[in-house]
Amino acid sequence: MWPKTITAFLGGLLLSVSMMLSLYLLIPLAIDIKLLIGLLAGFSIWVAAMVYFYSFNNPKTSALRCGKFLLLSVAINSLLFWYQSPL
């Protein structure tokens, strides 16, 4: 039970931070509004990801699913950073 809980906790946290970074780079609003949206949406995504990853029977399946979503989110973040970086 503890490995599944730790996997869901850390995987949900990493996925939430990565998704909020993508959202932060895409929203053309003031910094204070971005931070408020990030706080509210980030916690909601973290809780939803924890519930989703905790629903699997073993931690290996949960980690694989988290890894797939995390790789996708990191790829999107990399593309966003690459397109927004000055030459």
C-alpha positions in Angstrom: 0.0 0.0 0.0 2.8 2.4 0.8 4.6 2.1 -2.6 1.3 2.8 -4.4 0.7 5.8 -2.1 4.2 7.2 -2.6 4.0 6.7 -6.4 0.6 8.4 -6.6 1.8 11.3 -4.3 5.0 12.0 -6.1 3.7 11.3 -9.6 0.7 13.5 -9.1 2.9 16.3 -7.8 5.3 16.1 -10.7 2.5 15.9 -13.2 0.7 18.8 -11.7 3.8 21.0 -11.7 4.6 20.1 -15.3 1.1 20.8 -16.5 0.9 24.1 -14.6 4.2 25.2 -16.2 2.6 24.6 -19.7 -0.4 26.5 -18.7 1.8 29.3 -17.3 3.6 29.6 -20.6 0.4 29.7 -22.6 -1.7 32.2 -20.7 -1.1 35.8 -21.7 -2.3 37.4 -18.4 -0.6 39.4 -15.6 1.7 37.5 -13.3 -0.6 37.7 -10.3 -3.5 36.2 -12.2 -1.3 33.4 -13.5 -0.1 32.6 -10.0 -3.7 32.4 -8.7 -4.8 30.2 -11.6 -1.8 28.0 -11.0 -2.5 27.6 -7.3 -6.1 26.7 -7.8 -5.8 24.5 -10.9 -2.5 23.0 -9.7 -4.0 21.6 -6.5 -7.0 20.3 -8.3 -4.9 18.5 -11.0 -2.7 17.1 -8.2 -5.7 15.6 -6.4 -7.2 14.3 -9.6 -3.9 12.7 -10.6 -3.4 11.1 -7.2 -6.9 9.6 -7.3 -6.3 8.3 -10.9 -2.9 6.8 -10.1 -4.1 5.3 -6.8 -6.8 3.4 -8.6 -4.4 0.9 -10.1 -3.7 -2.4 -8.3 0.1 -2.2 -8.2 2.6 0.6 -8.1 4.4 -0.5 -11.3 1.3 0.1 -13.4 0.7 3.4 -11.7 4.3 4.5 -12.3 4.1 3.5 -16.0 0.9 5.5 -16.5 2.4 8.5 -14.6 5.6 8.3 -16.7 3.7 8.4 -20.0 1.7 11.5 -18.9 4.8 13.1 -17.5 6.8 12.5 -20.7 4.1 14.0 -22.8 3.9 17.1 -20.5 7.7 17.5 -20.5 7.7 17.3 -24.3 5.1 20.0 -24.5 7.0 22.2 -22.0 10.2 21.7 -24.1 8.5 22.8 -27.2 7.0 25.8 -25.5 10.4 26.8 -24.1 12.0 26.3 -27.5 9.5 28.4 -29.3 9.6 31.2 -26.7 13.3 31.5 -26.3 15.0 34.4 -27.9 17.6 33.6 -30.6 
